[in-house]
Amino acid sequence: MTEIPETSDASEIPETPATDWHIYRGTGQPHDAIGSLPAPPPWRAFDGDPVITSVPPLGTESARRLGTPGRRPAWRPEELELINAAIYLRRPLLVTGDPGSGKSTLAHAIAHELGLGRVLQWPIVSRTSLRDGLYTYDAIARLQDTQMAKLRRENHRDIGEYIRLGPLGTALLPYERPRVLLVDELDKSDIDLPNDLLNALEEGEFRIPELQRAGGRDSETKVLTDDDEKATVRNGRVRCRAFPIVVMTSNGERDFPAPLLRRCLHLDLPSPRNDAWGQARLSAMVGAHFGDQDAAANSELIHTFLSSAPGALRAADQLLNAIYLTQEAVRDSTPDRRRLAELLMRPLEQGDHGVGPR
């Protein structure tokens, strides 16, 4: 059962349903339950090859987000059920919520607990296209190198040396176990990107025309991956074996087309509220980053963060900033601690920062 602070009212939290079917348990402790994941539904089974059995270790970016290993996050039962349903069904998880509510951190938590290696991160901006996520081909560099090789009477370099798979393209390689792909802030994309994603996510594969033209049938080409490693692509087609665990985040700045929503499971992570679950989630986050040092003072700041200006928009990293600064700069001055904390934890609405209408 999810742990909560001793000061929380346990009666506010409903009884936890059965969790023995969970692959991701939300404990923060690494385990090998991914090995017991049942076979996928027939309509989500893939057969890519050659199978890749090794992956790079978890990156330092995950350590920065997760803090101290082994700390138990606070998840509501329905949140864990949706996360695990996406893993079982091999469907992307669309995670919505306010900025700073922990949407992106979820991908790192899954990769850490299930031992799935480095998180493949695809940050989305307004200019991002599907091709950016799949692969890039440096045709100019290949042309220049070919011309130089002719002048020097050297052999031409393989075309695979000019192709690099992006985060999505790497996630769709035929790994024995699923990779974790974070598609961050999809709502910032061009209007066409969500629709463009449909085929790759539904079919679990894509083609590289440059390799198909150059290689012919039964060809094998080594290309560079997003992990800076080499992977073999057969016949110019990348096809997954274990469908990746795809976490797509959105701050709710736009709506998505129905065909995309139909292919996803939707998880909403609201900002922590002033209730038992809000207290539990923030206490777990603060404990992961700061340990038990100054626990009483940190608990007071958590209470202030949750109870002041109800309904105002705040991000959890404002709380982390306030705790760090008050610990390092004004540890021994209670009035200064409170003043700095209130300054850093002001609501994010524009009017409160002097940049909006007066």
PESULKA-V979363 format. One record per backbone hydrogen bond with DSSP energy under -0.5 kcal/mol. NH is the residue of the N-H (numbers start at 1). CO is the residue of the C=O. Records with the same first field share a line. If there is no record, write none. Layout:
NH=CO  CO
This chain:
8=5
10=8
12=9
13=10
14=12
22=19
25=23
30=28
31=113
35=32
36=33
37=34
44=41
45=42
46=241
48=240
52=174
53=51
62=59
63=59
64=60
65=61
66=62
67=63
68=288
70=28
71=68
73=71
75=73
79=76
80=76
81=77
82=78
83=79
84=80
85=81
86=82
87=83
88=84
89=85
90=86
91=86
92=263
93=246
94=92  265
95=93  248
96=94  267
97=250
101=98
106=102  103
107=103  104
108=104
109=105
110=106
111=107
112=108
113=109
114=110
115=111  112
116=111
117=111
118=56
120=180
121=119
122=182
124=184
128=125
132=129
133=129  130
134=130
135=131
136=164
138=162
139=137
142=138
143=139
144=140
145=141
146=142
147=143
148=144
149=145
150=146
151=147
152=148
153=149  150
154=149
161=158
162=159
163=160
164=136
165=224
166=134
168=133
169=133
170=166
171=167
172=168
173=170
175=173
176=52
181=179  245
182=120
183=181  247
184=122  182
186=183  249
187=249
188=185
189=186
190=128
193=190
194=190
196=192
197=193
198=194  195
200=196
201=197
202=198
203=199
204=200
206=238
208=236
209=207
211=208
212=208
213=209
214=210
215=211
216=212
219=216
221=233
223=221  231
224=160  163
225=229
228=225
231=223
233=221
234=237
235=219
237=234
238=206
239=237
240=204
241=173
242=175
243=241
245=179
246=244
247=181  245
248=93  246
249=183  247
250=95
260=257
261=257
262=258
263=259  260
264=261
265=92
267=94  265
269=96  267
270=268
275=273
279=275
280=276
281=277
282=278
283=279
284=280
285=281
286=282
287=283
288=284
289=285
290=286
291=287
293=290
295=292
298=294
299=295
300=296
301=297
302=298
303=299
304=300
305=301
306=302
307=303
308=304
312=309
314=312
316=100
318=315
319=315  316
320=316
321=317
322=318
323=319
324=320
325=321
326=322
327=323
328=324
329=325
330=325
333=330
334=332
337=333
338=334
339=335
340=336
341=337
342=338
343=339
344=340
345=341
346=343
348=313
352=349
353=350
354=351
355=350
356=350
